[in-house]
Amino acid sequence: MFSHNKHLQYTVRVSETNPGLANLMLEQFGGAQGELAAACRYFTQAIGEDDSGRKDMLFDIATEELSHLEIIGTIVGMLNKGAKGRLAEGVEEEGEIYRSITAAGNDSHITQVLYGGGPPLVNSAGVPWTAAYIDTIGEPTADLRSNIAAEARAKIVYERLINLTDDPGVKEALGFLMTREIAHQKSFEKALYAIEPNFPPGKLPGDPRFTSVYFKMSDPDGSPQGPWNGGERWNVVQAKDAAAVDGGEGTASVLLGPDEEAVVATMSARTKSNPTIDPLTGAELGMGEQALAEEDMEREQLAK
């Protein structure tokens, strides 16, 4: 059950309207790293959570994210307020209104014309919000790690938005929202470490033959090494020189029933390629005889 407190969690003071900046702020309203995505992610995790402590934490943070959605949406509305009034009332010449809402050189006209200056559930490029942003998998040790990363990404976006404006009130509000991402990261990380053991995620252990093997897929000469790809805790295998790691032949096989085997044999015979023919293709015909002759000469020179 929810109730709405009419006071914002943090006071929003906007010094001047700025439709272009408003459009960029939508990244944290309806974007992949935005507040709605965070609220939905944690809310759905809370509903499925069996641990009472983690359930309360997830519900608390999900609800706070909705208050952050209200803050960022209010910032968008305040930044759009002047242009919204001008468009609604038509107080300027058509060309002048158009120049004013496109002066920032971005897509601010999307929010002005289509949404009347209100905060739509789209990102800064006008892409609609989607539930595909929610990556919950229902395993706490995996979801908490994902939550930590989500808060980190949101913090980075807020830092970038802060760098885009010189409005002190907007900077202050964005700084608060950025700081709350840090607090949520701490909560999620502590909740993760309270699960013992918490790695690897899930129940099943890894195959000990492979959990500490590092397959080096790149050229070994001059490659930098660190604790992530070398040292006493890793068995480094140069993959290009390695056979199948399970000791087998590295091939694929399947057991077929008698009926399946007969049908597969028939299909294979019907679709078998003949490597001895070299038909002239439509693409080659389209090149013309001169181009074909030049191509043949190039091949002969390369062969020499």
C-alpha positions in Angstrom: 0.0 0.0 0.0 1.3 3.4 -0.9 0.5 7.0 0.0 1.8 10.1 -1.7 3.6 12.8 0.3 3.1 16.1 -1.6 6.6 17.3 -0.7 9.5 16.3 -2.9 12.2 14.3 -1.2 14.6 17.1 -2.3 13.8 20.7 -3.1 14.0 21.5 -6.8 15.2 25.1 -7.7 15.6 25.8 -11.4 17.2 29.2 -12.3 16.0 29.4 -15.9 14.1 27.3 -18.4 16.1 25.2 -20.8 14.2 22.8 -23.1 17.4 21.2 -24.5 18.7 20.4 -21.0 15.2 19.0 -20.1 15.5 16.6 -22.9 18.8 15.3 -21.7 17.4 14.9 -18.2 14.9 12.3 -19.6 17.8 9.8 -19.6 17.2 9.4 -15.9 13.4 9.5 -16.2 12.6 6.9 -19.0 16.1 5.7 -19.8 17.8 2.3 -19.2 19.7 3.6 -16.2 16.8 5.8 -15.0 14.7 5.9 -11.9 11.7 4.1 -13.2 13.8 1.2 -14.3 15.4 1.0 -10.9 12.1 1.2 -9.0 10.6 -1.6 -11.2 13.7 -3.7 -10.8 13.8 -3.5 -7.0 10.0 -3.7 -6.6 9.7 -6.9 -8.5 12.7 -8.4 -6.7 11.1 -7.5 -3.4 7.9 -9.3 -4.3 9.8 -12.5 -5.1 12.2 -12.3 -2.1 11.9 -14.8 0.7 14.4 -13.2 3.1 12.4 -10.7 5.2 15.4 -8.4 5.7 16.2 -8.2 2.0 12.5 -7.9 1.1 12.2 -4.8 3.3 15.4 -3.2 1.9 14.3 -3.8 -1.7 10.8 -2.3 -1.0 12.4 0.7 0.7 14.8 1.4 -2.1 12.2 0.8 -4.8 9.9 3.3 -3.1 12.7 5.8 -2.8 13.5 5.4 -6.5 9.9 6.5 -7.2 10.5 9.6 -5.2 13.7 10.2 -7.3 11.5 9.7 -10.5 9.3 12.5 -9.1 12.4 14.7 -8.6 13.9 14.2 -12.0 10.5 14.5 -13.7 9.9 17.8 -11.8 13.2 19.1 -13.1 12.2 18.2 -16.6 8.9 20.0 -16.2 10.5 23.1 -14.7 13.1 23.3 -17.5 10.3 23.0 -20.0 7.9 25.4 -18.4 8.6 28.5 -20.5 8.5 26.7 -23.8 5.4 24.8 -22.8 3.5 28.1 -22.2 4.8 29.7 -25.4 3.7 26.7 -27.5 0.4 26.2 -25.8 -0.6 29.9 -26.1 1.1 30.7 -29.5 2.4 34.0 -28.2 5.3 34.2 -30.7 5.6 34.0 -34.4 5.8 30.4 -35.7 9.4 30.7 -36.9 10.5 32.3 -33.6 8.9 29.5 -31.5 10.6 26.9 -33.7 14.0 28.5 -33.3 13.6 28.8 -29.6 12.9 25.1 -29.0 15.6 23.9 -31.4 18.3 26.3 -30.4 20.0 23.8 -28.2 20.7 21.7 -31.2 19.1 18.5 -29.9 15.7 16.8 -30.0 14.0 19.0 -27.4 11.1 19.5 -29.9 10.1 15.9 -29.2 9.1 16.8 -25.6 7.7 20.2 -26.6 5.5 19.2 -29.5 4.5 15.6 -28.7 4.3 15.8 -24.9 3.5 19.5 -24.2 6.6 20.0 -22.1 5.8 17.2 -19.7 8.2 14.4 -18.8 7.4 11.4 -21.1 8.6 7.9 -20.4 11.3 8.0 -23.0 15.0 8.4 -22.9 16.9 11.5 -24.2 16.8 10.1 -27.7 13.0 9.7 -27.6 13.1 5.9 -27.3 10.1 4.6 -25.2 10.8 3.0 -21.8 10.7 -0.8 -21.9 10.5 -3.6 -19.4 13.5 -5.1 -21.2 15.6 -2.7 -19.0 14.7 -5.0 -16.0 17.3 -7.8 -15.8 16.1 -9.6 -12.6 16.8 -13.3 -12.7 15.4 -14.3 -9.3 18.6 -15.4 -7.7 19.7 -13.0 -4.9 23.4 -13.4 -5.3 23.1 -12.5 -9.0 20.4 -9.8 -8.7 22.3 -8.0 -5.9 25.4 -7.8 -8.1 23.3 -6.5 -11.0 21.8 -3.9 -8.6 25.2 -2.7 -7.6 26.2 -2.3 -11.3 22.9 -0.6 -12.0 23.4 2.0 -9.3 27.0 2.5 -10.5 25.8 3.2 -14.1 23.1 5.6 -12.8 25.7 7.5 -10.8 27.9 7.9 -13.9 24.9 9.3 -15.9 24.2 11.7 -13.1 27.8 12.9 -13.1 27.6 13.5 -16.9 24.3 15.4 -16.5 25.9 17.5 -13.7 28.7 18.4 -16.1 26.1 19.6 -18.7 24.6 22.4 -16.7 25.7 25.5 -14.8 22.3 25.9 -13.1 23.2 25.7 -9.3 19.8 24.5 -8.3 19.8 21.7 -10.9 23.3 20.7 -10.0 22.4 20.5 -6.3 19.4 18.3 -7.0 21.3 16.1 -9.3 24.1 15.8 -6.8 21.6 14.5 -4.2 20.3 11.9 -6.6 23.9 10.9 -7.5 24.8 10.5 -3.9 21.8 8.3 -3.2 23.1 5.9 -5.8 26.2 5.5 -3.6 24.1 4.8 -0.6 22.1 2.2 -2.4 25.3 0.5 -3.7 26.4 0.2 -0.1 23.1 -1.4 1.0 23.1 -3.9 -1.9 26.8 -4.8 -1.3 26.3 -5.4 2.4 23.2 -7.5 1.7 25.3 -9.5 -0.8 28.1 -10.2 1.7 25.5 -11.2 4.3 24.8 -14.2 2.1 27.4 -16.9 2.9 28.7 -18.1 0.6 27.8 -15.7 -2.2 30.1 -16.8 -5.0 29.6 -18.4 -7.4 26.0 -17.2 -7.8 23.4 -20.0 -7.5 23.7 -23.4 -5.9 25.9 -25.5 -8.2 29.7 -25.3 -7.8 31.8 -25.0 -10.9 33.8 -27.9 -12.4 37.1 -27.7 -10.5 39.0 -28.6 -13.7 38.1 -25.3 -15.2 37.2 -22.8 -12.5 40.8 -21.5 -12.2 41.9 -21.9 -15.8 42.5 -18.7 -17.9 42.2 -19.4 -21.6 44.5 -16.9 -23.4 42.7 -16.3 -26.7 45.1 -13.5 -27.9 48.7 -13.4 -29.0 51.0 -14.1 -26.0 53.7 -11.8 -27.0 53.7 -8.5 -25.1 50.3 -9.0 -23.5 49.9 -7.3 -20.2 49.3 -9.5 -17.2 47.6 -8.9 -13.9 45.8 -10.9 -11.2 42.8 -11.2 -13.6 44.7 -13.3 -16.2 47.9 -14.6 -14.5 49.6 -15.4 -11.2 49.7 -18.4 -8.9 45.9 -18.6 -8.7 45.5 -19.2 -12.5 46.4 -22.0 -14.8 47.1 -20.1 -18.0 46.4 -22.0 -21.2 47.3 -20.7 -24.6 44.0 -21.6 -26.3 45.3 -21.6 -29.9 47.6 -24.5 -29.0 45.1 -26.4 -26.9 43.1 -29.4 -27.8 39.5 -29.9 -26.5 39.8 -29.2 -22.8 37.6 -32.2 -21.8 40.2 -34.6 -23.2 37.9 -35.6 -26.1 38.3 -35.2 -29.8 36.6 -31.8 -29.9 33.9 -33.0 -32.3 30.1 -33.1 -32.1 28.0 -36.2 -32.2 24.4 -37.3 -31.7 22.7 -40.7 -31.4 19.9 -41.0 -34.0 17.1 -43.5 -34.1 16.8 -45.7 -37.2 14.1 -43.6 -38.8 16.0 -40.3 -38.1 19.2 -41.7 -39.5 17.6 -42.7 -42.8 16.0 -39.3 -43.2 19.2 -37.4 -42.4 21.1 -39.6 -44.9 18.6 -38.8 -47.6 18.7 -35.1 -46.9 22.6 -35.1 -46.9 22.7 -36.8 -50.2 20.1 -34.4 -51.7 22.0 -31.3 -50.5 25.5 -32.4 -51.1 27.8 -29.9 -52.8 29.8 -30.8 -56.0 33.3 -29.1 -55.6 34.2 -29.8 -59.2 31.8 -27.3 -60.8 32.3 -23.6 -61.0 29.1 -22.0 -62.4 29.0 -18.5 -63.7 26.9 -16.4 -61.2 24.5 -13.6 -61.8 26.8 -11.3 -59.9 29.7 -12.1 -62.2 27.5 -11.6 -65.3 26.6 -8.2 -64.0 30.2 -7.3 -63.8 30.7 -7.5 -67.5 33.3 -9.4 -69.6 36.0 -6.7 -69.2 35.7 -6.8 -65.4 35.8 -10.6 -65.4 38.9 -10.6 -67.5 40.7 -8.1 -65.2 39.8 -10.2 -62.2 41.2 -13.3 -63.8 44.4 -11.5 -64.6 44.8 -10.3 -61.0 44.3 -13.9 -59.8 47.0 -15.2 -62.2 49.4 -12.5 -61.0 48.8 -13.3 -57.3 49.3 -17.0 -58.1 52.8 -16.2 -59.4 
